[in-house]
Amino acid sequence: MNIDWTDFRHFLEVARTGTLTAASARLGVDHTTVARRLSRLETALGATLFDRRRDGYVLTDTGQALQAHAEAMESAALGAEESAGGVGGAIAGTVRLGVPEVFGTRVLTPRLSTLMTAHPELSVELLLQHRFVSLASREADLAVTLDPPTSGRYVVTRLTAFHYLLYASPAYLAQHPPIRSRADLAGHAFIDYVQDQLMSDELRYLDRLIERPRRVFSCTGMLAQTQAAEAGMGLAMLAPYAVAPDSPLVQVLPGEVVADSVLWLAAPADLFRLRRVRVLWDFLRALVAESPALFGGPSSG
């Protein structure tokens, strides 16, 4: 049996994305090439690997069994590529990291130059998305998420606990009734996420804290929420790292209105074996540990 490893790569991308079009985009080839490679692999194995349906490709039992072997082959190929890539054993190659938008913008990006200077052959692709990336379909090599994977072969660690705190602009507070206790929040204007576009139920913190909040502005990203609060549209529950040091926002009812959450760090177990993935993993853990005030913890200064 003469099977090209490239056929398995095409098989894996279809298994992860579910369509020829998405797989071809990932691989940078025409969808007819992907279809031809799949047919060739099925012929060589004498088995049907996918059920072709109108809404996409679904693995058969044989395909599911093959996926584990193909991923082991992929892991070995990536390891060999990494070993051969770096000059003098240097950390080299590309790592794709999926993170919440504000975490990536406010926390990670301003501090990433330290890592890049230490590892000049390392390349980082940062996915700033309003939904969490799918590690199962390999949209990213590792991810920061509110909801850790509960099944599958992953390495998962608790990155940090953090708080959402209540903020408002001085202008808003000056123009509206005073807020001396949680009971005073009734009737005030709130800024929040679009409720049917939430990337996690963890983001329903406003409903858990306040009965029937009056949402005057909703959006899918926390950066826009922060700007809306700065413009005086209303009160907003924000992660402390979303509020820039020069922001006019002030905390409202400190210590009384707090929503607790956790950021998790996860990577597929086979990719975690790669040194370039572990380097970024360790960098993220160290970065968070050194900056507790960004997450609502005590300042280390």
N, C-alpha and C positions, 0 to 999 in steps of 0.2 A: 504494500500500500504506500503510495507516494503522495503525501499531503503537505502542502505548503503552509508554513506558520501564518502567512498572511491571510489564508482562508479562515483560520481560527480567529484572527483579529476582526475580520468582517463579521463572523458569527457572533462574537462577543458584543460588538457595537449594536447589532440588531437585537440581541437578547436584552441589552440594557435600555435601548431607546424605544424599541417596539415598532419601528417603521424603517423602511429602506431610505426614505428621504432624510430622516434625522441621522441615521447611521452614516449615510454618504456625506452629510455636512461635517460630521465629526472626523471622518477619515480623509476628507478632501478629495473625494472621487465622485464619479457619476453614479446615480442610483442603479443603473443597469450593470455597472461593474460589481456592486454589492450583490445584486441578484445572481449574477453569474458565479461569483465566488461561493455563495451559499449552495447553489445547485451542484457545483463541483464537489463541495465538501459532502453533501448528502449522498451523492453518487458514490464517492470514494468509501464512505462509511456504510453504505447500503441501508440508510435509515432516514426517516423524516424527522427533522429537528424542530420544525415550526408548523403550527397550524396557521395557514394564511386566512386571515379574516378581513372583513371590510374595514375595520377600525385599526388594523395592524397585525403584527406577527406575535404569536404566543407560543412559548416553548412547549414542546411535547415532553412526555416523561423522559424520553431518550435525550432530548435537548437539555433538560434540566440536569441530567446526570453528566452530560458532556461539559456543561458550563463550569463546573468545579474543576475539571481537568484542564480546561482551556485557561481558566484564571491562574492555575498553578504554573502553566506554561508562560503566561503573560508575566507573572511575578518573577520567574527565572530570567526571562528576557530583559525585564527592566533592571534587575540586579546586575546582569552582565553588562548592560549598556552603561549603568552607573559606574561600575568598576573600571570600564574602559574610557569613560568620558573625562574624568577630572585629571588635570595635570599634577603629577606627584601625589595622587591620593586626595586631591582637593574635592570639596563638596561642589558638585556641578549638576546642571540640568534644570528643568523647569518643574516648579511645584504650583499647583492650582489650589487656591484657598478660598472657600466660600464663607462669608461673614455677614452679619447684619450690617446694613448700610452705615449707620452712625458709628458703630464700633470700628469699622474699617476706616472711616473717614477721620474721626476725631482721635481715636486711640492708636490704631495700628500704623497708618500711613506716615504720620509725623515722626515715628520712631523707627521706621523700617530701614533707614539708611545705615544704622549701626550694623544690622545683619548683613546688608549688601556689601558694606565695606569689608567686613570680616570674611565674606565668601563671595569674591568678585565673579566667580563662574556660576553662581546660583542665579536663577531667574524666577521671579514670583509673579504669578497671574492672580490678581485679586478680584473676586466676584462679589460686587456690592449689589445685593438683590433684596427685593421686598418680599421674597419667599425664601425659605431655606433650601439650599441645593440638595439634590438627591445623591447621596454617596453610593446607593445601590446601582444607579445608572452611570456612575463615575463622572458626574458633572464636575466633581472636584476631587482632589487627593485627600484633603482633610477639610473639616468644617467646624465653625463655631455656631452653636445652635441652642435654642431653648428646650428642645425636645430631643434627647439622645436616642440613638437607635436601640430598640428593645429586642430585635432578633437579627440574626445574621452574624457574620464574622467581622467584628469591629473591635478596635481598641478605643476605649472611651474613658475620659477622665473629667472630673468636675473642675472646670477652669476657675470659676469664682462665683461666690454669692454676690448679688448686688441688689440695690434698691431702686425703685421708681419713687421719686419725690414730687411733691406738688409745687409748681412754680407759677408766678404771674409777674407781669411788668408793673413797676411803680405807677405808671399811668392808669392801668386797669384798676389797681387797688384804690387809687385816689378817686376814681369816678364811680365806684360801686360800693354797696353797703359793706361795712367792716366785717372781717372774718376773724372771730376770736375763738371759735370752736368748730368742730365738724358739723354741728347742727346749722351753723351759719352758711354752709355751702349750698343749701337748698336754694334754687332759683338762680344761682350764678351760671355764667356761660362757661362751657368746657370745650376743650380741643381734644380730639381723640383719633384713633384709627377708624377707618371705614370698617364697620363691623362684619360685613360679609366677605371681606378680603383679608382677614387676619391670617397670618402665617402660623399662629399658635394660639391655643386657648389661654395660654399664660398671659396674653395681652388683653384679656378681659378684666384687668385689674380695676378699672373705673367702676364697673358695675358691682364689683365685690366691696368697694369702699363707700360708694355713695348711692343712695336710693334714687332711681330715675334721674340720672344726670342729664342736664339740658345741653346737648351737643350742638354747638353753633358752627363748628368747622371740623371736618374729618378728612383725613388723607391717609395714604398708604405708607408714608415715611415719617420718621421722627424728626428729620432735619426740617421739614416743612412745618411740622407741629411746633418746633422750637421757634421758628421765625414768626409763626402766627401768634405765639404767646408774646414774643418780643414786640410785635406790632399792637398788642393790647386787645386781641380778639377775645381772650378768655383765659381760664386756668388750664394748665396742662400737667399731666403726670409724665415726667421725663426721667431718663437715666441721667445721673450727674455728668457723665462724660458727654452728653449731648449739649450741655450748657458751657459755652466758651468762657474763659476767664474774664473777658471784657464784656460779657453779656449783661444787659441791664436787669435780667430776671432775678427775682428774689424768691427764696423758699417760703412757702405758706404753711402754717401750722407744723413747723419742724418737730419731729418726734411723734406727732399725732397721726398724720396721714402718710403712711409708708406702705408700699407693696413690695414684698420680697420675691426674688426670683433667682435663678441660677443659669449661668452660661456653661455649656458643656463643650468639650473638644473631642472630636471623633475622627477616626480614619479607618478605612478598610484594613484588616489585619495584614494582608499581603503587601499593601503599599507602605504600611508602617515599618516594614523591614528595610526600606530604602533610607539611606543616610540623609538625603536631602529633605525627606519628609520629616524625619525625626529632628533635624536641626531647626526647622520652622516650628515644629511642635514644642520643643524646649524653649525656643525664643518667646513664643506666646505665653507659656506658663511663667517664665521669668518676668516678662513685661507686666503681666497682670499682678504678680506678687509685689512688684516694686511700686505700684501705683494704686494703692487701696482707696485713696480719696476720690478717684475717678468713678468708683463703683458705689459710693456712699459709705465707705468705711472710714476709719480714722486716718488722718494724714500721717505719712511716715516722716514728714519734715519736722 
